[in-house]
């Protein structure tokens, strides 16, 4: 196996061990769940982010097809 595959395999193993540790510890699992709830985006912020991404894509396509020189 190449070196990058070993690194990727090691990262997956570390993530799996961390998930098992967090899942078996009820206090840490509840803190993790609370952190996920606190980090969740509101509906307004999701719409704003989607709008910004859409505008960026439209601006790039406009530049690509209308302004860009061959």
Secondary structure, 3 states (H helix, E strand, C coil): CCHHHHHHHHHHHHHHHHHHHHHHCHHHHHHHHHHHHHHCCCHHHHHHHHHHHHHHHHHHHHHHHHHCCC
